[in-house]
């Protein structure tokens, strides 16, 4: 049965762009640290700095629009993760999630 793809809203796109820019900044910096050629190292350092400027701008946009708050977790997924970490970290106590009110 055909199911249409979910529609992405502006907030989801901005949050995804922010995560992508952060990852690119880290990858370019890691790459620069592993370069032996000084010119290549400088290029990757500059790309990482440019990515950092993009991150800063996207964070400003999220703050201006009130989107800098994390999305609420799906309770079923949160419990699944808690159970997973409980098996990985025996004896770990996971906090109880408080129900959220959307009033």
N, C-alpha and C positions, 0 to 999 in steps of 0.2 A: 504494500500500500504506500502510495506517495505521500510524503510529509514535507511541507514547505520548510525551508531553512528559517531559523528564527531571525527576526528583524533586530539588528543592532541599533541601539540608541546612541546619541552623541556621547553620553557619559561612558558607556562601555567602550566605545572607540577611543576616547581620550585616555582612559585607564590602560587600555591595551597598548596604545602608542607610547605612553609613559613607561610601561614595563619593557617594551622593545628598546626604547632609547636608553634606559638604564643598562640593559644587557649589552647593547652595542658599545656603550662607554666602557664597561668592564672588559669586554672582549678586545677592544682596541688597545686598552691599557696593558692587558696581559700580553697581547701580541708585541707591543712596543718593548716590554720588559724582556722578551725572548729574542729580540732582533740583535744581530751583530753589526749590521750595516748602520752607521750613524744617521744617514739620510732616511732610510726606511724607518728607523726608530723614531725620528723626529716627525715623520708623516703620521705615524700611528698615534703618537702622543697628541698631535694637533687634532686628529680625528676624535680622540677620546675627549679632548677639551670641548670640541664643537658639540659632541653628543651631550656633554654635561650642560651646555647652554640650552640645548633642546629640552633636557630634563627640567631645568629650572623654569623654562617658559611654560611647559606643560603643567608643572605643579602650580604655577601662578594661575593658569586658566582653570584648573580644578578648584583652587581656593576661591577664585572670583565667582564661580558658579555654584559654590557650596557643595561640590562633588568630592571634596577631599576626605570625606568620611568613608570608611570601609563598607562594602555591601554586607548586609546581614547574611550570616551563614545559614545554610539549609540544615535544620535540626537533625535530619536523618544522616546527612553526610558528616556532621560534627560528631555524632555518636559513633559512626563507623571509624572515623579517625581516632577517636578516644579509645575505642576497643583495640585498634591496631597498635597504638602506642602502649596500651596496657600490656599487650603481649610482648612488645619489644622491650619495654621497661617494666618488668614485674614489680609490683608494689607501688607504682606511681599512682597518685591520686589525681583524677581529673576533676576540675571544678564543675559543678552543676550549672547548666545554662539556664538563665532566667528567661521566662517567656517575655517576648517583646510586645508592647502595646503600640498600635499604629493609630491611636486616636489623637 
